[in-house]
Amino acid sequence: MTAAPAVIDTNVVVCGLLTSLAASPTARIVDGMLAGRFRFLLSIELLAEYRSVLLRPKIRRRHGLSPGEVDVLLTEIATNGAALDVGAPVRGADKKGDDHLWRILEAAPSAVLVTGDRRLIEKPAEGARVLTPRAFAEVLASIRK
């Protein structure tokens, strides 16, 4: 049995890098991304968002990575993920919105969004499947057994 491909929201990547608990769901997901343990989907826009958020001064102080180290980390993530060309953002869409996530999910209908964002969990786009990091980590653990 294999898991559906995942789209990992930025908040999961950031939390996975900031936590001091290696067994936390977000840390296990980021470790899995870096090791290529499961299929996940990316877009150029999503990778750019990962980078932008990881380089915010407040977050950089917490993870302690230099911009070069962040780029190496993201290169490793990109190497293991499948990049999709999902087109340009919808004209007039809120740049801080999550349109890019929904576009990836539209391009890969079998994919699941993994996020800690309550708003996205409670009000997903029509037809989208959304899991919390904990629920996704449990799915991964059950597949590996």
VMD Tcl script that draws the C-alpha trace (Angstrom):
set ca {
  {0.00 0.00 0.00}
  {1.29 3.47 -0.83}
  {0.17 6.84 0.41}
  {-1.35 9.40 -1.91}
  {1.13 12.11 -2.83}
  {1.20 14.95 -0.33}
  {1.42 18.70 -0.59}
  {3.22 19.87 2.53}
  {2.16 23.34 3.65}
  {4.82 25.82 4.69}
  {3.73 25.80 8.34}
  {4.57 22.09 8.54}
  {8.07 22.60 7.13}
  {8.75 25.52 9.46}
  {7.43 23.71 12.56}
  {9.40 20.61 11.62}
  {12.62 22.62 11.54}
  {11.89 24.57 14.72}
  {10.83 21.73 16.99}
  {13.33 20.19 19.37}
  {11.31 16.95 19.43}
  {12.59 14.58 16.75}
  {9.53 12.37 17.24}
  {7.04 15.19 16.59}
  {4.84 14.69 13.52}
  {6.22 17.79 11.78}
  {9.85 16.75 12.37}
  {9.10 13.26 11.04}
  {7.47 14.75 7.95}
  {10.41 17.05 7.21}
  {12.85 14.18 7.83}
  {10.77 12.07 5.43}
  {10.90 14.82 2.81}
  {14.67 15.11 3.14}
  {15.11 11.33 2.91}
  {12.57 10.85 0.11}
  {10.49 8.43 2.22}
  {7.17 9.46 0.69}
  {5.85 11.13 -2.45}
  {5.26 14.84 -2.17}
  {4.45 17.54 -4.66}
  {5.94 20.99 -5.04}
  {5.66 24.02 -7.24}
  {8.15 26.82 -7.76}
  {5.77 29.09 -5.85}
  {5.58 26.71 -2.87}
  {9.38 26.35 -2.71}
  {9.69 30.15 -2.86}
  {7.22 30.42 0.02}
  {9.21 27.88 2.07}
  {12.34 29.99 1.49}
  {10.68 33.33 2.18}
  {9.22 32.17 5.49}
  {12.38 30.34 6.60}
  {14.38 33.54 5.99}
  {12.13 35.78 8.08}
  {14.37 37.26 10.79}
  {12.31 35.96 13.72}
  {12.23 32.44 12.30}
  {15.91 32.52 11.27}
  {16.87 33.37 14.85}
  {15.01 30.26 16.01}
  {16.39 27.74 13.50}
  {19.84 29.31 13.24}
  {20.38 28.48 9.57}
  {22.15 30.87 7.22}
  {20.50 31.74 3.89}
  {22.96 29.36 2.19}
  {22.03 26.54 4.56}
  {18.33 27.19 3.91}
  {19.03 26.96 0.17}
  {20.87 23.63 0.63}
  {17.96 22.29 2.69}
  {15.43 23.38 0.07}
  {17.55 21.88 -2.71}
  {17.46 18.55 -0.88}
  {13.70 18.83 -0.45}
  {13.24 19.75 -4.13}
  {15.42 16.82 -5.20}
  {13.09 14.37 -3.47}
  {9.80 16.02 -4.42}
  {7.91 16.09 -7.70}
  {7.65 19.60 -9.12}
  {4.46 20.50 -10.94}
  {3.94 23.38 -13.30}
  {0.64 24.71 -12.04}
  {0.61 27.98 -13.92}
  {0.50 31.55 -12.76}
  {-1.56 32.64 -9.76}
  {-5.17 33.55 -10.39}
  {-5.27 37.19 -11.39}
  {-6.17 39.38 -8.44}
  {-5.63 36.53 -5.96}
  {-4.35 37.50 -2.55}
  {-0.57 36.93 -2.62}
  {-0.69 35.84 1.00}
  {-3.48 33.39 0.24}
  {-3.26 29.70 -0.39}
  {-4.25 29.67 -4.05}
  {-0.95 27.99 -4.97}
  {-1.77 25.03 -2.70}
  {-5.17 24.55 -4.28}
  {-3.63 24.77 -7.78}
  {-1.24 21.92 -6.94}
  {-4.13 19.87 -5.59}
  {-6.19 20.58 -8.73}
  {-3.30 19.39 -10.88}
  {-2.99 16.19 -8.83}
  {-6.49 15.25 -7.61}
  {-5.25 12.18 -5.70}
  {-2.96 14.34 -3.54}
  {-3.64 15.33 0.04}
  {-2.77 18.66 1.67}
  {-0.88 18.36 4.96}
  {-1.27 21.49 7.07}
  {-1.57 22.75 10.60}
  {-3.62 25.74 9.44}
  {-7.04 25.36 11.08}
  {-8.65 27.57 8.44}
  {-7.52 25.23 5.65}
  {-8.49 22.13 7.64}
  {-11.97 23.42 8.43}
  {-12.71 25.00 5.03}
  {-10.80 23.15 2.31}
  {-11.34 23.88 -1.35}
  {-14.09 21.80 -2.91}
  {-12.96 18.20 -3.37}
  {-9.64 18.71 -1.57}
  {-8.45 16.21 1.01}
  {-6.69 17.77 4.00}
  {-4.85 16.09 6.87}
  {-3.17 17.44 9.99}
  {0.53 16.66 10.39}
  {-0.31 14.15 13.13}
  {-2.84 12.31 10.95}
  {-0.42 12.24 7.99}
  {2.45 10.98 10.18}
  {0.14 8.18 11.37}
  {-0.67 7.25 7.76}
  {3.05 7.12 6.95}
  {3.79 5.01 10.02}
  {1.04 2.53 9.13}
  {2.38 2.14 5.59}
  {5.94 1.49 6.76}
  {4.85 -1.40 9.01}
}
mol new
graphics top color blue
foreach p $ca { graphics top sphere $p radius 0.5 }
foreach p [lrange $ca 0 end-1] q [lrange $ca 1 end] { graphics top cylinder $p $q radius 0.2 }
display resetview
